[in-house]
Amino acid sequence: MHPVVRGAGALGLAAVLATATAACESGSGSGSSSGTGAAKSGPSTASAAPGTPAATTSASATAGVPPVPASLTGQQLDWQTCPAPSTAQGGEGSAPGAPWECATLKAPLDYTRPDGQTIDLALIRAVATGTGGQPRIGSLIYNFGGPGGSGVVTLPALAKDYADLNARYDLVSFDPRGVGNSAGVRCLDDAATDASASVDGSPDDQAETTALEAANSGYTAACEKNSGAVLPHVDTVSAARDLDLLRQVLGDQKLHYFGISYGTELGGVYAHQYPGNVGHLVMDAVVDPTKDPVQSALGQAKGFQLALENFMKACAAQAGPSCPTGQGGDEGTRRITDLLNGLDTAPLPTDSDRRLTQDLAVTGIAAALYNPNTWNALSVGLQEAMQGGTGTTLLALADAYSGRDQQGHYSNQSAANRAISCADDKSRYTATDVQGLLPTFRQASPVFGDFTAWGLTSCTGWPVQGSADLPEVSASGSAPIVVIGNTGDPATPYEGAGAMVRQLGPGVGVEVTLQGQGHGGYDSGNACLKQAVDQYLLADRVPAEGTTCT
């Protein structure tokens, strides 16, 4: 498993797994809201006419950074029928069709030299429908997480969840810099990526540790060889500047933004740089901006272990003795660790010429825990592996997480994830560091601890120095920002929402709690949460402090 410390968001799992039958599901369902305090007025819905640059910037955004030239802020987007997704975007399917339109936005490669080389950022939109005669508010820009997820592919796949918002907003998403068709980072080819599955991601001895270090070095060298010019410029601060450039080119006086998982970090960095430009801003499945990579990885190990225990409890309640993890708890954890220990030396066959390794099994298990609707697939996969001696379903889950299609082609999701994370985080960890951390990580999660700990070495030797110890998200002067935390979130633990609210500053962040399962809240089907967010986005009603949905 290659952990996504800041959360994977929707990514490629959305289209592949969202339709899975929920036989072991204990989802949130619709619920009620309780909270104290009166609802507050929201930001203005005023929007400039499309194509009219409207820019107000903060001192923190412009300090030491030259202004973007008018040739870029005033560019006209050429919206056309969307093509089928590219391999880099992770698309196997056909073009999305109506109402989707695609365009490219030119942005500076290096914002310290905005008159220099540019890159093309891939965009997609569905124009506001005006259903019910409601006036258009502006564009609502989405980032679904990763870092590394293609918004151009993900937005159409999840559009039904946002149909009500499309009445008054143009729904817009993009491939962030370094992702998909936006100067996408390229590292290993498909065959080499498949071969990497044979490298043990949780080494047990010095020989395996040396092999993992060599694999990381080879990966880094391939990234530098194939994408060296882009690697210094895929950081989140640059992506936030892209957001403000896109805001201006779309003609919006304020940025209306919906960030999920890593997209919450991007939204927080934007709010810090441009607090006066924040319109409506939603953060869902919140990355904790106060935790360093070790703390984040440890929190994620705990989060996935909690989600696994919740899955096992639900499976036992529904399937009884036929549940592959028995009664759950210690018994279920032991059954899974026994499976994984066996895979360490004897990978299982699948219905292809590939085998299910220990690493792939852990990745498949983690992938299924993002959404209760995929718990049934996890139950099937574990039963196949434990009782049938085959790994087909767990391998399919791992492939969906990793962006591998049925033809064996990989999206650039994993490469972009590593490049963006390493450009952001200053910390670099050695095998010795990890070995000292292993007891703590194993205590946090017998299933995921080793893998999340060893994932900390992925930026060691990276050719670009990380930009900061922690993201800066303080946003004094910003309009209210809605921050959603899900108590059962495996990838971005619930506590991150409260930390984000505190870091945004007094009077800015407004926390909304969902007592549910899965990664994120808005698309969980919980009517209470959806209503709270929709009223904020569509009617300028900020949720009351302490709003909780069950």
VOGU-3710 file (C-alpha; in Angstrom, 3 decimals, decimal comma):
1> mhpvvrgaga> 0,000/0,000/0,000  1,317/3,407/-0,893  -0,535/5,666/1,537  -1,971/8,956/0,449  -1,205/10,891/3,586  -3,473/13,782/2,748  -6,322/11,555/1,623  -7,180/10,087/-1,732  -10,522/11,770/-2,228  -12,774/10,399/-4,907
11> lglaavlata> -10,035/9,647/-7,461  -10,527/6,703/-9,772  -12,547/4,757/-7,211  -15,590/6,908/-7,883  -16,487/5,567/-11,281  -15,282/2,008/-10,687  -16,686/1,288/-7,248  -19,624/3,592/-6,618  -22,135/1,086/-7,970  -21,036/-1,803/-5,769
21> taacesgsgs> -23,847/-3,492/-3,816  -23,756/-2,690/-0,116  -24,354/-6,061/1,546  -22,308/-5,195/4,655  -23,195/-1,523/4,629  -23,934/0,573/7,708  -24,070/3,924/5,985  -25,301/7,176/7,350  -28,633/7,395/5,598  -30,719/10,490/5,967
31> gsssgtgaak> -30,575/12,128/9,330  -31,444/15,072/11,463  -29,505/18,135/12,455  -28,914/19,561/15,858  -26,864/22,568/16,820  -26,748/25,778/18,783  -26,592/29,336/17,608  -28,320/31,158/14,802  -27,452/30,707/11,168  -25,194/33,453/9,862
41> sgpstasaap> -25,416/35,381/6,662  -23,237/34,063/3,886  -21,092/35,780/1,275  -22,448/37,781/-1,585  -23,420/35,825/-4,681  -22,326/38,614/-6,991  -20,458/37,408/-10,053  -18,885/39,277/-12,903  -19,888/38,510/-16,446  -17,954/35,603/-17,922
51> gtpaattsas> -14,667/36,719/-19,391  -14,448/39,825/-17,205  -11,296/39,674/-15,073  -12,067/40,641/-11,495  -9,156/40,484/-9,103  -8,591/41,498/-5,540  -5,554/39,976/-3,901  -4,144/39,858/-0,404  -0,713/41,019/0,633  0,291/37,437/1,399
61> atagvppvpa> -0,632/36,380/-2,124  1,379/39,042/-3,885  4,414/39,430/-1,611  7,469/38,641/-3,708  5,395/37,301/-6,594  5,064/39,381/-9,774  1,539/39,937/-11,104  0,229/37,562/-13,743  0,217/39,344/-17,131  -3,035/40,466/-18,718
71> sltgqqldwq> -2,401/38,090/-21,600  -3,191/35,283/-19,134  -5,771/36,870/-16,832  -7,718/38,080/-19,859  -7,499/34,914/-21,959  -10,690/33,603/-23,545  -11,446/29,937/-23,014  -12,445/27,923/-26,073  -15,034/25,482/-24,762  -15,476/22,456/-27,004
81> tcpapstaqg> -17,010/18,976/-26,907  -14,963/16,849/-24,504  -12,814/14,005/-25,856  -12,623/10,603/-24,202  -10,361/10,577/-21,133  -6,684/10,028/-21,807  -4,649/7,232/-20,273  -2,932/9,765/-18,011  -6,345/10,811/-16,702  -7,220/7,218/-15,948
91> gegsapgapw> -10,061/6,946/-18,409  -11,123/3,737/-20,083  -14,566/5,010/-21,031  -16,051/7,147/-23,739  -16,341/10,924/-23,873  -18,737/12,286/-21,244  -21,076/13,865/-23,812  -23,606/16,626/-23,140  -23,735/18,818/-21,112  -19,979/18,621/-20,593
101> ecatlkapld> -17,565/20,999/-22,324  -13,773/21,049/-22,121  -11,123/23,748/-22,537  -7,527/24,489/-21,616  -6,288/27,306/-19,424  -2,783/28,670/-19,912  -0,949/29,267/-16,629  2,636/30,189/-15,770  4,860/27,200/-15,177  6,684/29,292/-12,571
111> ytrpdgqtid> 4,710/32,058/-10,866  7,929/33,853/-9,941  8,416/34,270/-13,719  4,839/34,733/-14,931  5,955/36,114/-18,310  7,906/32,933/-19,035  6,941/29,419/-20,047  3,303/28,399/-19,692  1,545/25,083/-19,205  -1,952/24,023/-20,267
121> laliravatg> -4,425/23,085/-17,531  -7,283/20,813/-18,608  -10,771/22,052/-17,643  -14,322/20,683/-17,770  -17,677/22,310/-17,050  -21,439/21,897/-17,165  -23,148/25,276/-17,568  -25,764/26,245/-14,974  -29,162/24,885/-15,961  -31,280/27,670/-14,463
131> tggqprigsl> -33,808/25,072/-13,291  -36,750/26,767/-11,617  -35,809/30,120/-13,080  -33,097/30,649/-10,480  -30,354/33,165/-11,364  -26,817/31,976/-11,965  -24,391/32,573/-9,076  -21,144/31,818/-10,888  -18,770/28,892/-11,263  -18,347/26,259/-8,546
141> iynfggpggs> -14,868/24,757/-8,901  -14,147/21,255/-7,583  -11,010/19,461/-6,482  -11,732/15,844/-5,530  -8,490/15,023/-3,790  -5,370/12,977/-4,084  -3,258/14,864/-4,663  -3,282/13,397/-8,143  -6,934/12,912/-9,048  -8,197/14,091/-12,430
151> gvvtlpalak> -11,097/16,462/-11,904  -11,895/16,287/-15,625  -12,726/12,583/-15,234  -14,157/12,637/-11,713  -16,687/15,488/-11,986  -18,854/13,839/-14,674  -18,634/10,520/-12,797  -20,031/12,103/-9,622  -22,215/14,790/-11,201  -25,496/13,270/-10,010
161> dyadlnaryd> -24,470/14,129/-6,439  -24,245/17,809/-7,375  -27,230/18,137/-9,723  -29,094/20,530/-7,410  -26,091/22,857/-7,324  -25,928/22,868/-11,125  -29,157/24,886/-11,212  -27,300/28,048/-10,166  -23,641/27,214/-10,731  -21,541/26,221/-13,681
171> lvsfdprgvg> -19,940/23,045/-12,303  -16,225/23,265/-13,123  -13,264/21,026/-12,418  -9,722/20,643/-13,688  -6,639/18,495/-13,705  -4,296/20,348/-11,319  -0,750/21,015/-12,483  1,187/17,767/-12,711  -2,018/15,718/-12,993  -3,598/13,990/-15,991
181> nsagvrcldd> -3,608/16,279/-19,026  -2,164/19,277/-17,137  1,570/18,774/-17,698  1,120/15,400/-16,038  4,125/13,984/-14,218  5,485/10,806/-15,822  7,664/8,275/-13,994  7,690/4,508/-14,568  6,116/2,875/-17,602  3,294/0,344/-17,217
191> aatdasasvd> 5,495/-2,743/-17,159  7,842/-1,274/-14,568  4,880/-0,204/-12,430  3,514/-3,742/-12,506  6,942/-5,083/-11,616  7,093/-2,802/-8,580  4,309/-4,879/-7,000  6,928/-7,555/-6,302  8,893/-5,172/-4,060  7,877/-5,629/-0,433
201> gspddqaett> 6,489/-2,337/0,888  6,849/-3,497/4,504  10,334/-5,033/4,608  11,122/-7,640/7,247  14,914/-7,775/6,933  17,868/-5,821/5,589  17,691/-7,387/2,135  14,056/-6,332/1,715  14,845/-2,875/3,125  17,642/-2,473/0,581
211> aleaansgyt> 15,301/-3,570/-2,204  12,670/-1,011/-1,139  15,270/1,754/-1,006  16,480/0,792/-4,480  12,914/0,800/-5,801  12,315/4,275/-4,369  15,564/5,525/-5,899  14,643/4,069/-9,277  11,212/5,646/-9,147  12,676/9,024/-8,262
221> aaceknsgav> 15,217/8,812/-11,081  12,475/7,971/-13,590  10,377/10,938/-12,456  13,344/13,289/-12,768  14,264/11,937/-16,195  10,754/12,160/-17,626  9,353/15,226/-15,828  12,270/17,086/-14,302  11,212/20,501/-15,629  7,765/20,239/-14,040
231> lphvdtvsaa> 8,653/18,757/-10,641  9,676/22,066/-8,953  6,343/23,667/-9,882  3,616/21,200/-8,865  3,346/22,427/-5,277  0,008/23,328/-3,689  0,811/27,043/-3,441  1,220/27,167/-7,224  -2,024/25,201/-7,646  -3,809/27,766/-5,461
241> rdldllrqvl> -2,531/30,523/-7,725  -3,936/28,545/-10,649  -7,295/28,624/-8,879  -7,229/32,403/-8,679  -6,192/32,696/-12,304  -9,089/30,402/-13,239  -11,459/32,516/-11,134  -10,462/35,610/-13,057  -10,671/33,974/-16,471  -14,125/32,576/-15,643
251> gdqklhyfgi> -15,183/36,109/-14,733  -16,056/35,509/-11,076  -15,451/38,263/-8,551  -15,218/35,624/-5,806  -14,025/32,020/-5,856  -16,757/29,469/-5,211  -15,011/26,198/-4,420  -15,770/22,671/-3,227  -12,679/20,820/-1,994  -12,670/17,170/-0,927
261> sygtelggvy> -9,836/15,423/0,933  -6,554/16,929/-0,365  -8,824/19,491/-2,029  -9,455/20,901/1,461  -5,744/21,612/1,850  -5,738/23,330/-1,532  -8,781/25,348/-0,474  -7,146/26,345/2,805  -3,954/27,441/1,058  -6,058/29,461/-1,376
271> ahqypgnvgh> -7,981/31,120/1,457  -4,697/32,069/3,110  -3,307/33,624/-0,057  -6,528/35,305/-1,187  -8,877/35,724/1,808  -10,639/38,650/0,167  -11,475/36,533/-2,872  -13,290/33,758/-1,009  -16,965/33,492/-1,877  -18,562/30,165/-0,942
281> lvmdavvdpt> -15,975/27,579/0,078  -16,747/24,033/1,261  -14,199/21,618/2,744  -15,245/17,955/3,005  -13,051/15,116/4,388  -10,584/17,554/5,849  -6,816/17,184/5,853  -5,409/18,234/9,224  -3,122/21,216/8,516  -1,402/20,933/11,906
291> kdpvqsalgq> 0,073/17,459/11,462  3,461/16,689/9,928  3,840/13,621/7,671  4,534/11,253/10,573  1,520/12,472/12,526  -0,654/12,369/9,399  0,441/8,841/8,499  -0,142/7,665/12,055  -3,592/9,264/12,079  -4,371/7,577/8,785
301> akgfqlalen> -3,263/4,177/10,108  -5,639/4,647/13,031  -8,395/5,857/10,725  -8,181/2,858/8,412  -8,044/0,484/11,380  -11,199/2,109/12,795  -12,946/1,819/9,434  -11,871/-1,826/9,170  -13,293/-2,557/12,600  -16,545/-0,834/11,648
311> fmkacaaqag> -16,689/-2,947/8,478  -16,084/-6,149/10,419  -18,774/-5,280/12,965  -21,318/-4,569/10,224  -20,370/-7,712/8,313  -20,744/-9,892/11,407  -24,144/-8,374/12,185  -25,414/-8,999/8,674  -23,665/-12,156/7,509  -23,133/-13,930/10,824
321> pscptgqggd> -20,856/-16,999/10,675  -20,369/-16,596/6,917  -18,629/-13,255/7,361  -14,939/-13,809/6,419  -13,767/-11,840/9,453  -15,969/-13,756/11,892  -17,192/-11,699/14,821  -14,712/-8,934/14,033  -12,593/-7,296/16,699  -9,395/-9,136/17,602
331> egtrritdll> -10,580/-12,272/15,834  -11,228/-10,453/12,572  -7,952/-8,564/12,733  -6,093/-11,837/13,350  -7,736/-13,455/10,321  -6,672/-10,558/8,110  -3,107/-10,409/9,446  -2,812/-14,181/8,989  -3,873/-13,713/5,358  -1,376/-10,910/4,826
341> ngldtaplpt> 1,461/-12,817/6,497  0,827/-15,712/4,169  0,831/-13,443/1,133  4,229/-12,091/2,166  5,837/-15,336/1,003  3,116/-16,916/-1,179  1,093/-14,481/-3,355  -2,272/-15,781/-4,535  -3,261/-16,507/-8,129  -5,932/-14,399/-9,843
351> dsdrrltqdl> -7,941/-14,743/-13,024  -5,095/-12,997/-14,871  -1,387/-13,711/-15,134  -0,780/-11,424/-12,133  -0,684/-12,521/-8,519  -2,065/-10,879/-5,395  0,892/-9,814/-3,274  0,797/-8,641/0,321  1,126/-5,019/-0,791  -1,676/-5,314/-3,323
361> avtgiaaaly> -3,955/-6,976/-0,782  -3,463/-4,196/1,760  -4,094/-1,619/-0,957  -7,291/-3,417/-1,999  -8,551/-3,600/1,581  -7,856/0,098/2,127  -9,538/1,016/-1,158  -12,779/-0,678/-0,140  -12,881/1,173/3,189  -13,314/4,581/1,542
371> npntwnalsv> -17,031/4,019/1,010  -19,502/1,732/2,831  -20,973/0,925/-0,583  -17,810/-1,068/-1,331  -17,798/-3,038/1,904  -19,603/-5,882/0,126  -16,786/-6,067/-2,437  -14,304/-6,261/0,450  -16,267/-9,111/2,020  -16,257/-10,981/-1,291
381> glqeamqggt> -12,534/-10,343/-1,782  -11,591/-11,539/1,691  -13,739/-14,652/1,343  -12,117/-15,466/-2,010  -8,654/-15,081/-0,552  -9,208/-16,804/2,793  -11,393/-19,684/1,660  -10,912/-19,940/-2,092  -7,224/-19,205/-2,316  -7,649/-16,620/-5,092
391> gttllalada> -7,067/-12,878/-5,163  -9,095/-11,599/-8,102  -11,430/-9,208/-6,264  -8,794/-7,727/-3,955  -6,544/-7,204/-6,966  -9,363/-5,384/-8,786  -9,863/-3,122/-5,774  -6,131/-2,390/-5,626  -6,044/-1,613/-9,347  -8,934/0,827/-9,016
401> ysgrdqqghy> -7,102/2,625/-6,229  -3,842/2,717/-8,182  -5,347/3,898/-11,469  -4,640/0,703/-13,447  -7,116/-0,108/-16,213  -8,030/-3,524/-17,582  -5,485/-3,192/-20,385  -2,679/-2,723/-17,889  -2,257/1,019/-18,423  -1,762/3,285/-15,415
411> snqsaanrai> -2,984/6,831/-15,007  -0,448/9,308/-13,677  -2,332/9,474/-10,376  0,398/7,849/-8,256  3,209/9,778/-9,936  1,394/13,081/-9,430  0,609/12,179/-5,842  4,242/11,639/-5,010  5,451/14,673/-6,949  2,975/17,065/-5,309
421> scaddksryt> 3,483/15,637/-1,824  7,273/15,811/-2,110  7,122/19,358/-3,506  5,044/20,423/-0,500  6,598/18,590/2,455  10,091/19,443/3,660  10,441/16,306/5,759  12,532/13,418/4,475  12,649/10,083/6,321  15,147/7,227/6,225
431> atdvqgllpt> 14,748/3,518/6,860  16,301/4,059/10,279  13,658/6,672/11,092  10,884/4,298/10,095  12,277/1,360/12,047  12,140/3,515/15,166  8,504/4,394/14,440  7,269/0,884/13,668  6,170/-0,102/17,211  3,935/2,973/17,423
441> frqaspvfgd> 2,444/2,384/13,986  1,850/-1,320/14,667  0,036/-0,466/17,861  -2,141/1,981/15,923  -2,988/-0,630/13,286  -1,862/-4,258/13,063  -3,104/-4,279/9,455  -2,016/-0,917/8,047  0,706/0,265/10,443  3,774/-1,127/8,698
451> ftawgltsct> 2,686/0,038/5,271  1,822/3,601/6,278  5,095/3,892/8,206  7,271/2,690/5,310  5,387/4,991/2,947  7,139/7,873/4,733  10,334/7,040/2,811  8,793/7,832/-0,590  10,223/11,384/-0,733  13,734/10,437/0,395
461> gwpvqgsadl> 16,173/11,497/-2,320  13,535/13,483/-4,211  15,202/16,022/-6,551  13,041/18,934/-5,329  13,196/20,312/-1,823  9,818/20,516/-0,090  8,424/23,990/0,393  7,170/23,914/4,006  6,825/21,922/7,214  3,066/22,500/7,296
471> pevsasgsap> 0,576/24,199/4,952  -0,359/27,777/5,857  -4,144/28,102/5,950  -4,860/31,047/8,253  -7,433/33,202/6,469  -8,273/36,275/8,504  -10,783/38,419/6,630  -12,216/35,537/4,608  -15,945/34,951/4,234  -17,282/31,988/6,268
481> ivvigntgdp> -15,973/28,586/5,151  -17,959/25,382/5,785  -15,770/22,553/7,132  -17,250/19,018/7,164  -15,900/16,224/9,360  -17,104/12,584/9,241  -16,559/10,667/12,487  -15,887/7,401/10,617  -13,563/8,741/7,930  -10,604/6,385/7,375
491> atpyegagam> -8,343/8,568/5,224  -8,816/11,992/6,813  -9,726/11,395/10,458  -12,520/13,489/11,945  -10,226/15,526/14,199  -8,781/17,241/11,145  -11,959/19,251/10,645  -11,686/20,891/14,057  -7,993/21,591/13,514  -8,749/23,244/10,171
501> vrqlgpgvgv> -11,412/25,460/11,768  -8,954/26,612/14,416  -6,226/27,297/11,869  -8,501/29,261/9,544  -9,006/31,695/12,393  -11,844/33,231/14,399  -15,074/33,799/12,516  -13,973/31,950/9,375  -14,360/28,169/9,694  -17,768/26,711/10,579
511> evtlqgqghg> -17,654/23,007/11,442  -20,410/20,587/10,465  -20,198/17,025/11,836  -21,512/13,862/10,179  -21,735/10,826/12,433  -21,245/8,334/9,626  -18,870/6,036/7,769  -16,662/6,500/4,736  -14,432/9,172/3,273  -16,270/12,485/3,111
521> gydsgnaclk> -19,851/13,428/3,846  -21,686/15,344/1,140  -22,023/12,400/-1,241  -22,867/9,904/1,544  -26,612/10,219/1,017  -27,176/11,987/4,335  -30,078/14,401/3,744  -29,293/16,576/6,753  -25,736/17,271/5,632  -26,691/17,868/2,022
531> qavdqyllad> -29,353/20,355/3,081  -26,913/22,272/5,299  -24,353/22,570/2,491  -26,917/23,356/-0,211  -28,448/26,156/1,843  -24,995/27,652/2,257  -24,102/27,404/-1,419  -27,493/28,307/-2,876  -29,140/30,543/-0,270  -26,217/32,138/1,590
541> rvpaegttct> -27,199/30,502/4,877  -24,113/29,500/6,835  -24,834/26,475/9,090  -25,239/27,087/12,780  -22,175/26,447/14,905  -22,171/22,870/16,155  -24,459/21,455/13,472  -24,394/17,645/13,677  -26,001/15,174/11,287  -26,603/11,524/12,148
//
